[in-house]
Amino acid sequence: MGIVCAFALFAVMQALIANDQVAPITPTTHQPIDFVYTQSDEKVIEKPDPRPKLKPPVQPPQRQLSTATETEVAIAEPLIAVNTNFVGELDTGVNNAGGFTNGDAAPIVRVEPRYPAAAARNGIEGWVSLQFSINELGAVEDVLVIEAQPKRVFDREAKRALSRWKYKPQVIDGVPQKQTGLTVKLEFNMN
């Protein structure tokens, strides 16, 4: 049975590929169609371009930029003014009636906190009192929220801003010292 099927298959394939040597049929020739363009008496009216021509951009005048002592910039989203009225001065725990003396910690870079979007949307104002330390390099560390009104609304942004502040460290006998127990109050007002 298998031999018969194989033989039949070969016979069918041979019939499919067989060429009967039939001459190709010559195609009939067609008459080419001539397209003749005749000029019409229509007048072409050109309309001016409705778009105004663009002038080259004007270079803005260059301003002299003053050098700032702050090197870090915070972009507020949304742009709402944050009032950072610091109630009192830095409480170092040392009685210092004369302000900063030679060697006390002095703020160099102060980064403004961003107003939280949810608080801005709801019109919430408040303040956060923070405790922190200044290391020997002048960086802020160990930031803790002491008190906040309303609670947990402005804490994250206040801590983030304060951790980016830089101070001139306290210097005693030419050696920078770590300061602990410093406090600051950041107010968040929408005006």
N, C-alpha and C positions, 0 to 999 in steps of 0.2 A: 504494500500500500504506500509506503514512504517513497519507494522508487518511482512509482507512477505519479505521485504528487510532484516530486522534484522534476521529472521529465516534463510534465505539463507546465510547470512554472517556467522552465527554460524556454519552452516553445512559445509561451505567451510573451515573454520578454523579447524574444527574437522578432516576433511579429510587431511589437511596439516600436522597435528601433529600426525596422526595415525601411529603406529609402527606395521608392519606386522610380527614381530618376526622372521625375516629371519636370519638364521645362517650366521655369517661372513665368507667371503670367505678366505680360508687359502692362504697366499701368497706362491708363488712358491719359492723354494730355489735356490739361485744362487751360482755358483761356485766362490769362492774367487779368486782373481787374485793375484798371487805372483810376487812381483817385486824383482828381483835378481840383486844385484849390482856386477858388474864384474870390477875388477881392470884393468885399461888400462896401457899401458906402457908409458904413457905421463909423462914427468918430469915437475914438477912445478918449475918455476923460480920466485923467489921473487925479486921484484924490490925495491930498497931503496926508502924511502919516499922522494919525490922531494921537499917538503917544508923544509926549514932549521929549525933546532931546535931553539926555542926562548931562548935567554939568559935572566936571571932574570934582571929586571930593575936596573940600577945603580942609587944609591942614589946620588943626587946632593950635592956638598959640601955646608955646611951651612955657611952663611955669617953673620957677625955681622952687625946688622942693626943699623944705627945711628938714634937717635930720631930726628924727624922733628918738627919744630914749627908749621907747617901747619897740621891741622887735617882733612881737607876736601880734597877729590881728585875728579877731574873732568876728565872723559874719553872722549877724543875727537873722534867724528865720522864725517867724516873721519879723519885720523891722519895727520893733516897738522899743521905745526908749526904756532903759532900765536905770532907775535912779539908784545910784550906789552911794547914798548918803551914809557915811560911816558914823554911827553914833559913838561918840567918844573917840579915843585914839586906841592904838594897839595896847592892850593890857598885858604887859609883860610880867606883872607881879612885882615889879621893882618901882619904888616911888621915884619918879623922874619928873620933877616939876619944870625943868628947863627944856622939855621937848627932847629931840634926839641929840645926844651928846656924841663926842667922838668915839665911835666904836659900836653904837647901838644899831640894831637892824633897821634898814631904811628900804622902803619898797622901790624897786627899779622898774619892774614890768607888772602892770595891772591889767588883766584880761576881763572885759565886761561879760557877765553871764548872759546867756540867751534866755529870752522869755519863753517858757514852755508854751507850745501851741495850744494845748487844751486850756491852760489858764488864760491865754490871750483871747481865745474864742469865747470863753465863759465870763470874761471881764473880772477875773480874780486878781487881787493885789495882796501882797504880804511881805514877809521878811524872814530871813534865816540867820540865826546866830551860830557861828562856827568856831571851833577850837582847833588849833593847828600847831605844828612845830616847824622851825626853820633849821635845816641842816647846815653843816659847815660850808657848803658850796652856795648857799642862799636859796636852795629849792625848798618848796613847801612839801611837807609830808605829814602823815598821821592826821588827816582832816576828819573831824567828827562834828556831827550836827548836835549842838547843845539844845537849841530850842528853835521852833519854827511856827509861824502862824500864816496860813493854815498848814497843818502837818502834812509832810510828804508830797507837797505840790511843787515846791521850788528846791527841794533838797538836792536832787541830782545835778541840776544846772549850777547851783551855788557851789557844790563840792568840785565839779568839773572846772569851773572858772578859777576858784581859789587854788586848786592844785597846779594851775598853769602860771600862777604869780611867781615872780622872782624877787628876791630881797638881797640887799647888801648885808652879809652876815655880821653878827655882832663880833667885834674884835677886842680881845683883851690881851694886852702885852704882845701885840702883833700876831696873835694866834686866833683864827676864826673859831667861834664857839657855837655849839648847837643851842637853840632856844626852844623851850617847850612851854606849853600852857598859854600861848597867845590866842586872843579871841578877836573876832571881827563880826560885824552885823551887816548883812547885805539886804537892802530893801528892793522890792520889785513893785514898781508903780507904773501904771499905764497912762502917763501924761507926756 
